[in-house]
Amino acid sequence: MKWLLNLLILFLPVLSFAQLSLPPAVKLTDSALYTAVKDQAMSPTCWVFGTNSLFESDLIKQYDLRLNLSEMFIARHAYIDKAVKYIESGGKTYCAGGGQFRDVLRVVNRYGMMTEAAYSGNLNANRGHDHAALDTAMKYHLRKRLDQGKKRLDEKDIRQLNDTLDKYLGPVPPAFMFGGKIYSPQIFAKEVIRFDDDYVELMSFANLPYYEKSLFDDKFNWAGDSVYNIPLSDLLMLVDTALANGWSVGWEGDVTENGFNHFGGYASLGNVAVNTDAKRLEEFKAESTERDHMLHLVGIGRDEGGKKWYYLKNSWGTWLSQHKGFLFMDESYFTLKTLILMVNKKSLPLSLRQKLKLFPSDK
């Protein structure tokens, strides 16, 4: 992800925002429960903040369990996985601080999960996350190994990378206390989080076969993961269905548009018609729609004129934000600039589950 995005947006001249009109009052019609807004600060980790926020919301819905999950536990394990692949690929795959939904699930399944109280990954509690030095150090280590002609990372290499992560994020404790019981990260994920294979990612591109998995071809997909492709009408329907039933949705798309206003708390393309499949594909191929941020979709509403707005939770803190870290996104922006959604399989409409042959567990 573009790790300087927050800083650039926050320091754009205030005058530029005066030219953008705020949306009218929006009344939420459907919403999900959610946890407090966090701040990724100067770290390229929106992908884990957004995904963890989705998990936290779903844990409330399913188990009435309110948790503050550790973002940095996920981020550091994902960094190692990306580093291994980077060396094996001869430096051709992405290896930096950014990531994607699937990276979080991969870490949870392989390494487990911890609470924020057990591992914050922030050695200076008086300051926010700042990964500039960490990202530089990791890049140096990996470039050095490529220059040495290495084709794989050995145990010594992995240990040195972990030493670097320890230096900037702090060492990960082997176990931690939760609810009066001691857990390892793996047992915590298995017994408390209980994800199994609950989540699915979906996209909509008219040039790919529908109701099948296809490769999402961009640099952040370092592991070559495939995503279910569905018609745009189904993509919009699943969001409506999920929120109507109290499920939230992970959102990934483009926030580097003139109509995305963090200060004002809204994203809007103005009074334009909802864009077509062809327009979405055209803008993605031309890279005018980019994959650069993750948000957590927690509500849907309409304004006084009947226009539809989506209500999303950001990870840029609550300061200098009209809606304290939340924003309203109009239907045109959502339709054109959404790239990937992630949801719990239980939230999918039955008709879509059947077409995708996805059936959640009965836990």
N, C-alpha and C positions, 0 to 999 in steps of 0.2 A: 504493500500500500504506500501511498505518498506520505511519508512520515512527517513532513513539514506542513501538511495541509492545514492543520489547526492554526499553526502560527501565521501562515499566509492569510488565512481568512480573518483571523482576529485582528490583524494589523492593516487590513485594507482601509483606505480612507473612509471615514464615516459618511462623507458627502455622497459616495457612490450608493450607499444604502438609502439615502433620502430620496433617491429617484425611483425606488421600488416600493410599491404600495403594499401595505399589510393586508392579509386576507380578512374577510369579514368574520364575525363571530361564528365559530363552528360548534355544533352540539354533537357530542359523541353518541352514536346509536348502539354500537357494539364495542366491547373492550375486553381485555384480559388482565389478570392480576400481574403485577410486575414489581421488581425490586428497585432500590434507589439508583439514581444516576451516578455513574462513576466517571473518572477522568483518566484517560490514557496518557494525558499530558504530552511530553516530547518522546513518545514511543510509537513505533509503527505497528501497533497491536490492536487496531480496531476489530480485526477479524476474531480475536479471542474475546474481547470485551463484548462484542455483539452476540457471539455464540453463547458465551456463559450467561448473558442476560436472558437469552431464550431458554436455556436450561433451567435457570433459577425460576423463571415464570412457570415453566411446565412442572417443576417439582412442587410448587405451591398448588397448582391445579390438581395434580395426580395424588399427592400424598400430604397436602397441607404442610409441607416442609419448607421452611424459609431459611435459605442458605446464602452466604456470601462466598462464592467460589473463587479460587485463586487463578488469576489470569497468568501470572508469571510462571507458575508451575507448568502450565501448558506451553507457554511461549518458549521456555528454555529447552524442553524436551523436543519440541518441533524444530528448534534450531539445529539440534544434533542430527535429527532425521534428515533434514534438508542438506546438512553438511555432508553426510555419508553419500547421499545421492549425487551431490554436486561433484565430489571427487570421482565417483564411479562414472559419471557422464563426461569426464574431462573438462569440467567447468562450464558445461552447456546448460545446465538447469538452474533455476532460480535459487539463490541462497542468500537471503537477507532477512530483515525483521518482519516483513509482511507475511501474509498467509491467507488462508481460506477456511470455509466451514469445515471441510473434510479433515483438515489438519488437526482441529480440536478433537474430533471424534477419533482420529487415529491415535492421538496421545492418550485419551481416556481409555481406549481399548487396550493399548499396549502397556501404559505406565500407571494408569489410575488417575486420581484426582485428589486435591487437597482443598481445605478451606483457606480463605484469605487470612484468617487469624493464624493459621499454621504456617503459611508461607506467603508473604506479601511481595517478595522480590524487590523491595524498595529499602535500601540501606539507610536512607535519610528520610525519616517520617515527616520532616518539616518541608520537604520538597516533593514535587510530583515525579513520576517516572521520566527518566531522561536516558535514552539508549544510544546517543550519538557516539560516545566513546566505546560502548560495547560493540556496536555494529562495525565500527572501524577496526577494532581488535580482532573480531571474528573474521572479517574480510582479509586481514593481514595473514592470519594463521592459515587460512584455506588457500590463499594465493601462493604462499610459501610452499605448501605441500604439492600444489600443482607444478610449481617450478622445479620441484625435486623429482618430478615424474611419477608421483604416486598414483596408483590406480584404485586404491582403497585405503581407508583409515584403519590403522591398527589400534590395539588397546592403548598404547602410549599416546597416540594422536587424540583419541577420544578423551582420555584423562586430561590432556592439556586443554582441550576445548572446554571441558567441564570446569577446570580450574579457572579459566577466563570467565565463564558464566558465574561461578562462585564469587569471583572478585567483584563483579558489577551487580549481581542480583542476590548474592548470599547463598550459602549451601542449603540444599534441601534436606530437611530432617527425615530420617528413615521412617518415623512414625509420629503420630500426633494424637492428642486427646479430643474426642468429640462425644458429647452426650454421656460422659462418664465412662467411656470405653476407649481403649487405645487401638488405633487403626493404622495399618500401612496404607499408602495411596491406592494400591490395587484392591485391597479388601474394602476400603471406603467406597470405591467406585462400584464394586460388586454388590455390597450389602446396603448401601445408603443411596447412591445415585441411581443404580439399577437401569442403565440405559439399554443394554443389550444391543439390538439392531433397530432401535426405535425411530431413527430419523432418515429423511429422504430429502435430496436436493433436486430442484426442478428448474428448468429454463424454458424459453420459447423462442425458437428460431425456425422460420418457415422453410429454410433450405435443408433441414435435417428431418429424418423420419420421426413421426410422432409416436408416443407411447413406447419408445425404446430409449436405451441409454446411448449417448454419443459423447465423444470427447469434447470438453470445453477447452478450446485451444487458446490459451494465453499464458503469459510468463509465470503467473502465480501458481499455475497448475503443475508444479514441479514433479508431482508423482504420477501424472498422466491419468487422473481420475475422470470417470465418465459421469454424466448427469442425465437424468430423465428429461426428455424433451416432450413438451405438450403444447397444444394450441394455446394461443393467447387468451381465448375465451375461457379455457379451463384454468389457466393460471390466475385470472382475475376471480373466477368462481371459487377456487380453493381458498383464496384469501377471505372472501366474504363468508364462506362456510366456516372456516376456522374461527374467525373472530365472533361470529354469531353463536358459536358453541364454547366460547371462553378460551380458545387456544390462540397463542400469539405466533408470530411468524418472523423468521430471520430474513433480513433483506440485504441484498448486495447489489450495488450499482454505481452510478455516476453522480458525484456531488460537486463536480468542478464546472458546473453550469452557472451562468449569470443569474438564473432564477433560484439558485440555492442560497438562502440567506440564514446563516446560523444566528446572527444577532436578532433578526426579526422573528425567527422561529417558524419559517415556512420555506417550502420549495414549490415553485410554480412556473409554468411556462406561459401563464397569462390566459387570455380568452381564445384559446386555439382548440381545434377539434382533436379528439382522441386520435392518436397516430396509428397507422396501420402496421401489419406485419412487415410489409416491404420497407417502410420507413425505419422501423427498428433495426432490421438487418442492414440496411444501407448505412445507418449511422454507426453501427458497431463495426462494420468492415472498414469504414473510413476513419475509425478511432475517434470520432466525435462523441461516441458513447464509450466510456472507459470503465473498467472495473477498479474503483479506487476507494471504496469505503463500504463498511458494514453498519447497518442500523438494526434496531429491534422494533418491529411493527406490533403495536399493542392496542390499536383502536381504529375505528372507522367512524366518520361522522359526516354531517352535511351542514352547509352554511344556510343563511336565511333565504338565499336564492335557490336552494336545492342542489347546489354543486357538491360533489363528493370529495372528501378529503381523507387521507390516511394519516394516522397519528403515530409518530415514530420516536423512539428513545435513542438519543445519541450517547456517545462516550467522550464528550469534550467538556465535562463538568457542567455546573449550573451557572457559572458566572457569565455576565454579559450575554444572557440568553433570555429572550422575551418570555419563553415558556419553561424556564429553569431546566434546560437540557433536553426538552422535547421539541418537536416541530411538526407542523402540518404540511403534508405533501399533496398537491392536487392530483386529480386522476390522470391528466395529460402527462404530467411529469412522471408519475408512477408507471404509466403504460409505456412510455418511451424509454425511460432510463433504468428500469429494473432489469437486471441480468440474471441473477440466481436467487431463488427463495429456498429456505430450509424449514421444514415443519416436522412435527411428530406425525408418524403415519396414522395415528388415531384421529388426527384432525382432518384427514382427507375425506372428501365426499365418497360415498360408497361406489358410485359409478366410476370415479377416477381410480379408486383402489382396484376395481375389477379390471379396468383397462390396463393398468400397470402391473397387475398381478402382485400387489403388495398387501399383505395382511398382517397387521400388528399382533404382537403377542397379547394374551389375555391376562397379563399380570395386573 
